[in-house]
Amino acid sequence: MQRQRSPHWDKLGMDMGYQGRVAVVTGGVSGIGAELVTALRCEGATVEVLDIAQRPPINVADPEQVERAIAELVSRHGRIDVIFSNAGILRAGDTANFPVELFDQTLSVNLRGAFLVARASIPHLRASQGAIVFTASTSAIVGASGEAAYAASKAGITGLARSLAAELAADGIRVNAVAPGWIDTPFNDPIWEHAGDRTAAINHAVQEVPMKRQGHPAEVIPLMLLLGSPKSTYLTGQVIAVDGGLSTLR
């Protein structure tokens, strides 16, 4: 099955308030993260990407690397206005045979990394009255075979987002999460490979979605921009699914 291409990003037709603001995107080299970087720049933001796949690589699970990277960004730009905590990995496999090392790696990148980036950014977001937007997943809501480690890590993200929203509201920092469903990017390839028959697995997944298709990365972006926007001043503590209606059926 040929992967569908995302439509070229176009501005939303409204002022989202990103002009002159500094946004940090973790995991911004590919997939939804790369689409988000394009959109933010289109909206007028200065964007910095933290990703293991770039040079120099940044491992979000390493506290020293994270602290140093955030400090360097603040030194360079004088501020940080919004953190899009999007870095993640997906390892699929039956739980009975799933290596403990892969479980630990999944939680280390997906959950520990999100915590570390948020922790390092909080003092600077206090100064800018900024926002944190986490990328969770509908796997945290509905579950899926072969995704125990990934679903657990993303369920942790939903709890982290809600707890930080309560903790940081008095500081003027908003914290929310977007939960994408089946989005057509290479990120999901481990799931299809685990299933054995890629085409059959994708078709089965799509049939469970009320819209009967996978989403494009660009279809997640408007919500992410809204959650990070300074215009959404009373929106915090929410985990919102972008999944073609999948989570409504579970």
Secondary structure, DSSP 8 states (H G I E B T S, - for coil): ------------SS--S-TT-EEEEET-SSHHHHHHHHHHHHTT-EEEEE-TTSSS---TT-HHHHHHHHHHHHHHHS---EEEE---------GGG--HHHHHHHHIIIIIHHHHHHHHHHHHHHHHT-EEEEE--THHHH--TT-HHHHHHHHHHHHHHHHHHHHHGGGT-EEEEEEE-SB-SGGGHHHHHHHS-HHHHHHHHHHTSTTSS-B-GGGTHHHHHHHH-TT-TT--S-EEEESTTGGGG-
